[in-house]
Amino acid sequence: MPHPDFELYDNVGRDADQIAAAHYGIATRDDLLRWAKRDAEPFLAQHPLPEQSLPSPDLRPYLDALATAETPAQASAVTRHLLDAAEPVL
């Protein structure tokens, strides 16, 4: 067990989410998003989504991919891709 005087320094460079995750032994939000993206890569290869956003993006590729999504990681990847494409418009 580390000395209590040094516990403060164990958290240098960490944000609050990382400190809480380490304390409770859980994953951070960034970890979950990174893992979902990794797990959805084969799905996104089968369902290519538009690279560029347009002022009024065609939602059909997103809706088609979302309809065939079977896991939360796949649905998250499609939704995040759509939100990233719509961000400049918003």
N, C-alpha and C positions, 0 to 999 in steps of 0.2 A: 504494500500500500504506500502510495507516495506521501511524502511529508506535506502537511497542510500548508506550509509556507510556500510550497512550489505548485500547488494546485492552480493558482491564478495563472501561472506561466504556461501551464499545459493548454490553456485555451487561447493563447496568443495567435492571432491570424484566423480564428474561427468566428463565424457569425452565430447569432443566437440559435438558429435552427440546427446548426452542426453541434453546438454545445448540448442542447436538449436531446438530440438524437444519440449522442455518445453517452449521456447520462442514463437514458432509458433503454439503450440498446436497440434503437429502431432506425429505420432509414430516413434520410432527409427528403424533402420535397424534390430537390435536384436529383438525388439518387433515383427516386421513383420515375421521374420524367426521362432520365437517361436510360434506365432499364426498359421502359416502355418503348422508347425510340428504337433501341437495339432489337427488342423482341418483334417489332413490327416491320423491320427491314425487308424480310422475304415477302410479306403481304404487300408492301408498297411497291416492290419490284413487279408484282403481278398486276397491280392496279396503279399505273402511273398517273400522277396528278399534275396539273399545269404548273409550270415553273414561274411564269410571270403572272402578276395580277393585272387585271384590267379594271377600268372604272366600274363596270358592272360585270363581274366574273361569271362565267358559265358554271352553274352549280351542279350540272349533270354528272361530271366525273366524281365530284365529292359525294353526291347522294348515292351514286352507284357503288362506290367503294364503301361508304358507310353501311349500305344495305347488306353487303357481303361480309362485313366485319364480324368476326366470331369471338374475339377476345376484347377485354377492356383496353389492352395495349394497342390493338388495331384501331379501335374507335377513337382513342386518344390521338393517335398519329394523324388520322384523317382530319379530326377537328382542329388540332393544332396547326396543321398545314393550311387549312381554310382560314383560320384566324390570322396566321402570318401573311397570307395573301391579301386579306382584306384590310390589314392594318394601315397601309398607306392611304387607302380610301377614307378610312374612318378618321 
